[in-house]
């Protein structure tokens, strides 16, 4: 039996996108053992995943002690292949010294020079911009093929039961927050959008516990009776289960967009400072991208976003047309 380890210890959305590797490995090696290493706090994403046997968790608060313990666990497992999606030294260390028969990662990893297989990491070239899942899947194309598999999450029966009561009438989900300020559509613009949503729809505001104040502010400012704040009340998989049956999900260029992709939920993505050409766009069958119609010389201002607008005006967000967002409701 072959044994694979996938390493992705970055943010929530990055872990979701890395599940395309799990899907493809299982397709080609249905009897293989697939393990996944991720950062502490993200393990709920893959809880009960039918194709993953073991979750290895890196506690970054105990960085070096946890790293050393993980290395011992990895070496004892004797993996056939360790597949490192990241380009940072810590995970490069785990990969390089894993003892695996084959170590695979991107050429931009500082320890990539000792991997047995290095794959060129390309954000874009003259011909096209690959999606992030295509970039990741290139790590295993040499022993599978060049087919593309979508990311996928697997909410449990209990996750679906936990949100069943919220599905009794037509509803929309809005995930208004982002880790990065310049990726986050402003609160007052969300209020403007909600004001245009017909009263026949229930609106749910989603997010983690830290995003509760933002959601409460939006809810207060709308004064809409057909609205409930669920931020901090649902776990990752419950949120995905709720999004799956929504008439539409409105999100930023952030993790909830990838939740939608992973359960093939309808989604409208608001792009502020970033652009879809970076390769992190939605993958759902029914997906819409809305961005400013103005030609701004400062956009995009970075691959991931900033804690404040470098120009001070945040026009990439404030010039987005609300009717265009509402149009995706059909």
C-alpha distance (Angstrom), angle and dihedral (degrees) to the residues before:
residue distance angle dihedral
X1 . . .
X2 3.78 . .
X3 3.80 119.1 .
X4 3.79 123.3 -151.4
X5 3.79 131.9 -175.5
X6 3.81 121.4 -163.1
X7 3.81 117.1 -162.5
X8 3.82 120.9 -156.5
X9 3.81 115.6 145.5
X10 3.81 98.6 161.7
X11 3.81 128.7 100.8
X12 3.80 129.0 -38.5
X13 3.79 95.8 -94.9
X14 3.81 91.9 49.7
X15 3.81 90.3 55.8
X16 3.80 91.0 50.4
X17 3.80 91.5 51.8
X18 3.81 91.0 48.6
X19 3.82 89.8 61.4
X20 3.81 87.2 80.0
X21 3.82 84.6 74.5
X22 3.80 90.0 54.3
X23 3.80 91.2 50.9
X24 3.78 93.5 50.1
X25 3.81 95.9 43.9
X26 3.80 90.7 50.5
X27 3.81 90.7 49.0
X28 3.80 93.0 53.7
X29 3.81 97.4 33.9
X30 3.82 106.7 28.3
X31 3.81 92.9 169.6
X32 3.80 96.1 47.2
X33 3.79 125.6 112.3
X34 3.79 110.2 -118.0
X35 3.80 118.8 -167.6
X36 3.81 126.5 -177.8
X37 3.80 130.0 -152.0
X38 3.80 117.5 -156.2
X39 3.79 139.9 154.2
X40 3.80 122.5 -83.0
X41 3.78 110.5 -89.8
X42 3.80 95.5 36.8
X43 3.79 98.7 71.3
X44 3.81 91.9 95.8
X45 3.81 88.7 71.0
X46 3.78 91.8 68.4
X47 3.79 100.1 33.3
X48 3.80 109.6 139.2
X49 3.80 93.1 3.1
X50 3.82 105.3 169.6
X51 3.82 95.2 -141.4
X52 3.82 100.1 42.8
X53 3.79 118.5 81.5
X54 3.80 102.8 -177.4
X55 3.79 133.9 20.6
X56 3.79 115.1 -152.6
X57 3.80 113.5 -160.1
X58 3.79 126.6 -154.0
X59 3.79 113.2 -155.4
X60 3.79 101.6 -152.1
X61 3.81 91.0 -169.1
X62 3.80 86.6 67.8
X63 3.77 90.6 38.2
X64 3.81 105.8 166.8
X65 3.80 99.2 27.3
X66 3.81 90.5 49.2
X67 3.81 91.0 44.6
X68 3.79 92.3 53.4
X69 3.80 92.1 47.7
X70 3.80 90.6 50.1
X71 3.79 91.5 50.7
X72 3.81 90.5 55.7
X73 3.81 90.6 49.8
X74 3.79 91.6 48.4
X75 3.78 94.2 48.6
X76 3.80 91.7 49.8
X77 3.82 90.7 52.9
X78 3.83 92.5 60.6
X79 3.78 96.7 -148.6
X80 3.77 121.5 -158.1
X81 3.79 90.8 -144.1
X82 3.80 133.6 11.9
X83 3.81 111.1 -160.9
X84 3.80 114.0 -162.5
X85 3.81 115.0 -165.2
X86 3.79 94.2 -177.9
X87 3.78 133.5 84.3
X88 3.80 100.9 -147.5
X89 3.78 131.9 108.0
X90 3.83 98.5 -120.0
X91 3.80 94.6 58.9
X92 3.79 88.7 38.0
X93 3.80 87.5 59.1
X94 3.81 91.7 52.0
X95 3.79 90.5 48.6
X96 3.79 98.1 44.6
X97 3.80 94.1 49.4
X98 3.81 97.9 34.8
X99 3.78 94.2 107.0
X100 3.81 89.3 -131.6
X101 3.78 119.7 153.6
X102 3.81 88.2 -122.0
X103 3.79 127.9 20.8
X104 3.80 115.9 -162.1
X105 3.78 130.5 -172.6
X106 3.78 146.5 127.4
X107 3.79 122.4 -65.8
X108 3.82 90.2 -123.2
X109 3.80 92.5 66.6
X110 3.83 108.5 108.1
X111 3.82 89.4 -129.3
X112 3.78 94.1 40.7
X113 3.78 91.0 109.1
X114 3.82 89.5 74.4
X115 3.83 96.6 45.7
X116 3.78 113.7 108.3
X117 3.83 90.0 -134.0
X118 3.80 123.3 31.6
X119 3.81 121.5 -171.8
X120 3.78 121.9 -160.5
X121 3.80 111.2 -113.7
X122 3.79 110.8 -139.9
X123 3.80 124.2 -179.2
X124 3.80 90.9 -176.6
X125 3.78 140.8 -25.9
X126 3.78 136.4 -168.6
X127 3.80 93.1 -79.4
X128 3.80 105.0 43.9
X129 3.77 149.0 -29.0
X130 3.78 112.0 -112.1
X131 3.78 119.8 -142.9
X132 3.79 115.0 -110.7
X133 3.79 90.9 -108.2
X134 3.81 89.2 56.3
X135 3.80 90.3 50.6
X136 3.79 90.0 50.6
X137 3.80 94.8 45.2
X138 3.80 90.4 55.3
X139 3.79 85.7 73.4
X140 3.80 90.3 70.8
X141 3.80 103.0 28.0
X142 3.81 92.1 98.5
X143 3.81 91.3 67.3
X144 3.82 98.8 29.9
X145 3.82 120.2 24.9
X146 3.81 138.6 -92.2
X147 3.82 96.7 -86.6
X148 3.80 117.7 128.2
X149 3.80 123.5 -127.2
X150 3.79 122.9 -167.2
X151 3.80 122.6 -125.1
X152 3.77 114.6 -102.5
X153 3.80 137.7 -166.0
X154 3.78 124.1 -161.7
X155 3.82 114.6 -147.0
X156 3.80 110.2 -166.0
X157 3.78 127.5 -123.7
X158 3.80 87.5 -100.3
X159 3.80 90.5 53.3
X160 3.81 90.4 54.8
X161 3.80 90.9 46.1
X162 3.80 90.2 51.4
X163 3.82 91.5 60.5
X164 3.81 99.7 33.1
X165 3.80 92.7 100.7
X166 3.81 90.6 59.3
X167 3.80 92.5 57.5
X168 3.80 99.9 65.2
X169 3.81 93.8 106.9
X170 3.80 135.4 21.9
X171 3.79 109.6 -69.1
X172 3.79 146.1 176.5
X173 3.79 128.6 -147.5
X174 3.79 124.0 -144.3
X175 3.81 122.1 -169.9
X176 3.82 100.5 -170.3
X177 3.81 102.0 176.8
X178 3.80 137.5 80.4
X179 3.79 135.5 -179.0
X180 3.82 87.8 -120.2
X181 3.82 122.1 59.5
X182 3.81 94.8 -144.2
X183 3.80 91.1 53.2
X184 3.79 92.3 52.8
X185 3.78 120.2 91.8
X186 3.84 105.9 -131.3
X187 3.81 118.8 -97.8
X188 3.80 93.1 -120.1
X189 3.80 90.3 53.9
X190 3.81 90.5 53.1
X191 3.80 87.7 51.0
X192 3.79 88.9 52.3
X193 3.81 90.6 51.2
X194 3.80 93.7 48.1
X195 3.82 90.4 50.8
X196 3.80 88.3 61.8
X197 3.81 96.8 49.6
X198 3.83 113.0 104.0
X199 3.82 115.0 -108.4
X200 3.82 89.3 -122.2
X201 3.82 87.4 79.4
X202 3.76 126.5 76.0
X203 3.82 110.8 -140.4
X204 3.80 122.2 -147.3
X205 3.81 122.0 -165.5
X206 3.81 110.8 -148.7
X207 3.79 133.5 -165.6
X208 3.76 145.5 105.6
X209 3.81 126.8 -68.3
X210 3.82 91.8 -89.6
X211 3.81 89.7 57.3
X212 3.80 94.8 55.7
X213 3.85 95.0 96.8
X214 3.82 91.3 54.1
X215 3.80 92.1 47.6
X216 3.81 91.9 47.1
X217 3.81 90.7 51.1
X218 3.81 91.7 50.8
X219 3.81 91.2 47.0
X220 3.82 91.4 49.0
X221 3.79 93.9 47.8
X222 3.80 93.8 49.2
X223 3.81 95.3 48.2
X224 3.79 86.6 -159.2
X225 3.84 114.3 160.2
X226 3.82 92.2 -156.8
X227 3.80 93.7 64.9
X228 3.80 134.9 94.2
X229 3.78 130.3 -173.6
X230 3.81 110.3 -134.0
X231 3.80 97.0 167.4
X232 3.79 109.0 134.2
X233 3.82 92.5 10.6
X234 3.80 99.8 85.4
X235 3.79 130.2 54.1
X236 3.80 122.6 -134.8
X237 3.79 96.9 -88.1
X238 3.81 93.8 42.8
X239 3.80 89.0 53.1
X240 3.81 89.8 51.2
X241 3.81 90.3 48.0
X242 3.80 90.6 53.6
X243 3.80 93.6 45.7
X244 3.79 91.2 51.2
X245 3.81 94.6 72.5
X246 3.80 99.4 33.5
X247 3.79 118.8 121.5
X248 3.81 85.4 -129.6
X249 3.79 138.4 -9.4
X250 3.80 118.9 -148.2
X251 3.80 113.8 -157.4
X252 3.79 144.1 154.9
X253 3.79 124.7 -116.6
X254 3.80 87.7 -76.8
X255 3.81 145.3 98.0
X256 3.85 97.5 -59.2
X257 3.81 88.3 60.9
X258 3.80 87.9 59.9
X259 3.82 90.6 46.1
X260 3.80 87.0 58.0
X261 3.80 91.5 49.1
X262 3.80 91.2 49.5
X263 3.83 93.8 55.8
X264 3.83 95.2 31.1
X265 3.81 91.9 -116.9
X266 3.81 122.0 165.2
X267 3.77 109.5 -98.6
X268 3.79 142.4 -179.3
X269 3.79 112.7 -160.4
X270 3.80 122.8 -156.4
X271 3.79 112.0 -149.5
X272 3.79 115.1 -161.9
X273 3.82 116.5 161.2
X274 3.80 96.5 -3.9
X275 3.81 128.8 64.1
X276 3.82 134.0 -140.0
X277 3.81 89.1 -120.4
X278 3.81 88.9 78.1
X279 3.80 86.7 76.1
X280 3.80 102.5 -113.1
X281 3.80 98.8 106.5
X282 3.82 129.5 136.4
X283 3.81 119.5 -77.0
X284 3.81 101.3 -167.2
X285 3.80 117.5 122.1
X286 3.80 88.3 -120.5
X287 3.78 107.2 44.6
X288 3.78 136.1 141.7
X289 3.78 132.3 -167.2
X290 3.81 120.4 -151.2
X291 3.79 123.1 -173.6
X292 3.76 139.1 150.9
X293 3.77 117.8 -62.8
X294 3.80 91.8 -147.6
X295 3.79 122.9 97.9
X296 3.79 102.2 -122.8
X297 3.80 117.0 -173.6
X298 3.81 89.8 -153.3
X299 3.82 95.3 56.6
X300 2.96 123.6 129.7
X301 3.79 95.4 29.2
X302 3.79 95.7 177.7
X303 3.78 146.3 -15.4
X304 3.81 96.7 -101.2
X305 3.80 108.0 17.3
X306 3.80 137.4 -108.0
X307 3.80 139.1 -100.3
X308 3.81 88.7 -115.3
X309 3.78 137.7 10.4
X310 3.84 107.3 -85.0
X311 3.82 89.7 -145.2
X312 3.79 95.1 44.0
X313 3.82 96.7 -128.3
X314 3.84 104.5 79.8
X315 3.80 90.3 -152.3
X316 3.80 91.2 158.0
X317 3.82 86.4 72.6
X318 3.79 104.7 29.6
X319 3.80 94.4 51.7
X320 3.81 94.3 56.4
X321 3.78 111.3 118.0
X322 3.83 114.3 -121.6
X323 3.84 94.8 -154.6
X324 3.80 87.7 60.6
X325 3.78 89.7 57.8
X326 3.77 92.0 48.3
X327 3.82 90.9 49.1
X328 3.81 91.1 71.9
X329 3.82 89.0 67.8
X330 3.78 86.0 71.7
